[in-house]
Amino acid sequence: MTDPVAEGLVSAEWLAGHLDDPRVRVLDGTYHLPTAKRDGNAEFLERHVPGAVRFDIDDVCDPDDPLPHMIPSAERFAEKVGALGIANTDTVVVYDVYGLQSAARTWWMFRLFGHDRVAVLDGGLPAWTAAGGALAAGAAAPKPASFSATLRPELVRRREDLLANIGGGAEQVADARAAGRFTGEEPEPRAGMRSGHIPGSRSLPFSNLLDPATKTVLPADRLRAAFDRAGIDPSKPTVASCGSGVTACVIALAAHRLGHSDVAVYDGSWSEWGGREDTPIDTGPAS
């Protein structure tokens, strides 16, 4: 029997059957784009999976980096995660209110810091409620635990890495933003951003990896087809990028589902690349 946690996804039915297991910790990893004008922390207080705690990527981040929710040090990650009541022996299940949009970022962060017993709730909170799952309200009060973290640097990329990759193309770059943002035809949701894409990158909108009705992850054959259409072979060195390092993690999760667990994420993504004047930009479809 396969282990759904190892494969990165658990169903609402699986979670319902493990909700009372003290070794299973549930996280609400919802993040809203600034343009959504929504407050994930306030929404958590109104409704969440019973026993869940809130994982806010704008809190579990590097507080000194001006870019949004950049990865923290291993020490800060361990401190924040331990305060949420999570130990290294726990299995972590993370969801978001969209189905799948930001939960994969939390999944990737745990793996980045050495914790492999982590999975995304397939279909998120909508799937949970559709399956008849109960909801709770109010603040979480987790009992602090001890958590140790070790960074896996091979799973993250910086601006310098992407600059060095242009021309040579040793690593494929998959862009998870909507196609119109990739081509430059649609404006960026953050003010002051140039439009377009990293030269040599390919467009793979994260929504293409999800069922449009349920926002669950597509089955393996359709995931492979989506990568193929984008001109990306996930068995080869790949870096995922997006607006601010969030939905890029959906690409990493999809590749993990296909047996390729080494896709890296460009942490700064377009918030960094498009916000500078010294980074080259292409527009139009991928050449």
C-alpha positions in Angstrom: 0.0 0.0 0.0 1.3 3.4 -0.9 1.9 6.1 1.7 -0.1 9.2 0.8 2.0 11.4 3.0 5.2 10.4 1.3 3.4 11.1 -2.0 2.6 14.6 -0.8 -1.2 14.5 -0.8 -3.9 13.2 1.6 -7.6 13.1 1.0 -10.3 14.6 3.2 -11.3 11.1 4.1 -7.7 10.2 5.2 -7.5 13.3 7.4 -10.9 12.6 9.0 -9.6 9.1 9.9 -6.4 10.6 11.4 -7.7 13.8 13.0 -7.6 12.4 16.5 -4.0 11.0 16.1 -1.8 13.1 18.3 1.1 12.6 15.9 -0.8 14.3 13.1 -0.6 18.1 13.1 -2.9 20.1 10.9 -1.9 23.6 9.6 -3.9 26.3 7.9 -1.4 27.6 5.4 -3.7 30.1 3.6 -2.1 33.1 2.0 -4.1 35.8 0.2 -2.6 38.0 -2.5 -2.6 41.7 -1.5 -5.2 42.4 -4.1 -7.7 40.0 -2.4 -8.1 42.4 0.6 -8.5 39.4 2.8 -7.1 38.5 6.2 -6.1 34.8 6.6 -5.5 35.1 10.3 -8.9 36.6 10.9 -10.6 34.0 8.7 -8.8 31.2 10.7 -10.5 32.5 13.9 -13.8 32.2 12.1 -13.4 28.7 10.8 -10.8 26.0 10.5 -10.3 22.3 10.6 -10.7 21.1 14.2 -7.3 21.1 16.0 -5.6 23.0 13.2 -3.1 25.8 14.0 -2.3 28.8 11.8 0.9 28.8 9.7 1.3 32.3 8.4 4.1 32.6 5.8 4.3 36.3 6.5 5.3 35.4 10.1 7.4 32.3 9.5 9.9 34.3 7.3 13.0 36.4 7.3 11.9 39.6 9.1 14.8 41.6 7.8 14.2 40.9 4.1 12.1 43.6 2.4 10.7 41.0 -0.1 7.5 39.3 1.0 7.7 36.1 3.1 11.3 35.1 2.2 12.5 31.9 3.9 13.8 32.4 7.5 16.9 30.9 9.0 16.7 27.3 10.1 16.8 28.5 13.7 13.9 30.9 13.2 11.9 28.2 11.3 12.5 25.7 14.2 11.5 28.3 16.8 8.3 29.2 15.0 7.3 25.6 14.2 8.0 24.4 17.7 5.8 27.2 19.0 3.0 25.7 16.9 3.3 22.4 18.8 5.1 20.5 16.0 7.9 18.0 16.7 10.2 16.3 14.3 8.3 13.0 14.9 4.9 14.5 13.8 3.2 14.1 10.5 2.1 17.5 9.1 -1.0 18.1 6.9 -1.4 21.6 5.5 -4.4 23.1 3.7 -5.6 26.4 2.4 -9.1 27.9 1.8 -8.7 27.9 -2.0 -8.3 24.2 -2.6 -4.7 24.5 -3.5 -2.9 27.8 -3.9 -0.7 28.5 -0.9 -0.6 25.3 1.0 2.1 23.9 -1.2 4.4 26.7 0.0 4.1 25.4 3.6 4.7 21.9 2.3 7.8 23.0 0.5 9.1 24.9 3.5 8.9 21.9 5.8 10.8 19.8 3.2 13.3 22.6 2.7 14.1 22.4 6.4 14.5 18.7 6.5 11.0 17.5 7.4 9.6 14.9 4.9 6.5 13.8 6.9 4.4 16.5 5.4 1.5 16.5 2.9 -1.1 18.8 1.4 -4.8 18.2 2.0 -6.0 17.6 -1.6 -8.7 20.1 -2.4 -8.1 22.1 0.8 -10.9 23.4 3.0 -13.5 23.2 0.3 -12.9 19.4 0.0 -13.0 19.0 3.7 -16.4 20.7 4.1 -17.7 18.9 1.0 -16.8 15.6 2.6 -18.8 16.6 5.7 -15.8 17.6 7.8 -16.6 19.6 10.9 -15.3 23.1 11.4 -14.0 24.9 14.5 -13.6 28.5 15.5 -11.5 30.6 17.8 -7.8 30.8 18.5 -5.5 27.8 18.6 -3.6 27.1 21.8 -0.9 24.5 20.9 1.5 23.1 23.5 5.0 24.1 22.4 7.2 21.3 21.2 10.9 20.9 20.3 11.7 21.0 16.5 15.1 21.0 14.9 15.6 22.2 11.3 18.4 21.8 8.8 18.3 23.7 5.5 18.5 21.7 2.2 20.1 24.4 0.0 19.5 22.4 -3.1 15.8 23.1 -2.9 16.0 26.9 -3.1 17.5 29.3 -5.7 18.5 32.9 -5.4 18.6 35.7 -8.0 22.3 35.1 -8.7 21.5 31.5 -9.6 18.9 32.5 -12.1 21.1 35.2 -13.7 23.9 32.6 -14.1 21.5 30.2 -15.7 20.4 32.5 -18.5 22.0 31.5 -21.8 23.4 28.2 -20.6 20.1 26.9 -19.4 21.5 24.2 -17.2 18.3 24.3 -15.3 14.8 24.6 -16.7 12.8 27.5 -15.3 9.0 26.9 -14.9 6.9 30.0 -14.2 3.7 29.3 -12.3 2.0 32.7 -12.9 -1.0 33.1 -15.2 -0.1 33.1 -18.8 -1.0 36.8 -19.3 1.5 37.8 -16.6 4.2 35.6 -18.2 3.7 37.3 -21.6 3.5 40.7 -20.0 -0.1 41.3 -21.3 -1.5 41.4 -17.8 -0.3 43.7 -15.0 1.3 42.4 -11.9 -0.8 42.5 -8.7 2.0 44.2 -6.8 2.7 47.9 -7.5 6.0 48.8 -9.1 6.6 45.5 -10.9 7.7 45.3 -14.5 5.9 42.8 -16.7 7.2 39.8 -18.5 9.3 36.7 -17.6 12.8 35.5 -16.9 14.6 34.9 -20.3 14.5 31.3 -21.2 11.7 30.4 -18.8 8.6 28.5 -19.7 5.0 29.2 -18.7 3.3 26.5 -16.6 0.4 28.2 -14.7 -0.2 26.4 -11.4 -3.9 26.3 -12.2 -3.0 23.9 -15.2 -2.0 21.3 -12.6 -5.4 21.4 -10.8 -8.8 20.2 -11.6 -10.7 23.4 -12.5 -13.8 22.4 -10.6 -12.4 20.9 -7.4 -8.9 22.5 -7.2 -7.5 19.0 -6.5 -4.2 17.9 -8.0 -4.6 16.3 -11.4 -3.8 12.5 -11.8 -0.3 11.6 -12.8 -1.0 11.2 -16.6 -2.6 14.7 -16.8 0.2 16.2 -14.7 2.8 14.7 -17.2 0.8 16.2 -20.1 0.7 19.6 -18.5 4.5 19.6 -18.0 4.9 18.3 -21.6 2.7 21.1 -23.0 4.9 23.7 -21.2 8.1 22.1 -22.6 9.3 21.1 -19.1 10.8 17.7 -18.3 10.6 17.4 -14.5 13.1 14.6 -14.6 15.8 17.2 -15.5 17.1 20.0 -13.3 14.2 22.4 -12.8 13.5 25.6 -10.9 10.0 26.9 -10.2 9.2 30.6 -10.1 6.0 32.6 -9.6 5.0 36.0 -8.1 6.5 35.7 -4.7 7.6 32.0 -4.2 4.1 30.7 -3.3 2.4 29.0 -6.2 5.8 27.9 -7.6 5.6 25.3 -4.9 2.5 23.8 -6.6 4.9 23.0 -9.5 7.3 21.4 -7.0 4.5 19.4 -5.5 3.3 18.2 -8.9 6.8 17.1 -9.8 7.1 15.3 -6.5 3.9 13.5 -7.3 5.6 12.3 -10.5 8.6 11.0 -8.6 10.8 14.1 -9.0 11.4 15.5 -5.6 14.3 17.8 -6.3 12.6 20.7 -8.1 13.9 23.9 -6.5 12.0 27.2 -5.9 13.2 30.7 -6.7 12.4 32.3 -3.4 12.4 35.9 -4.5 10.5 35.1 -7.8 8.9 38.0 -9.6 8.6 40.2 -6.5 12.4 40.4 -6.7 13.1 39.9 -10.4 10.4 42.3 -11.7 11.0 44.8 -9.0 14.6 45.5 -10.0 16.0 47.4 -13.0 19.1 45.3 -13.4 17.4 41.9 -14.2 16.7 41.1 -17.9 13.1 40.5 -18.9 11.5 39.0 -22.0 7.8 39.5 -23.0 5.5 37.5 -25.2 5.3 33.7 -25.3 8.2 31.5 -24.5 10.7 31.3 -27.4 
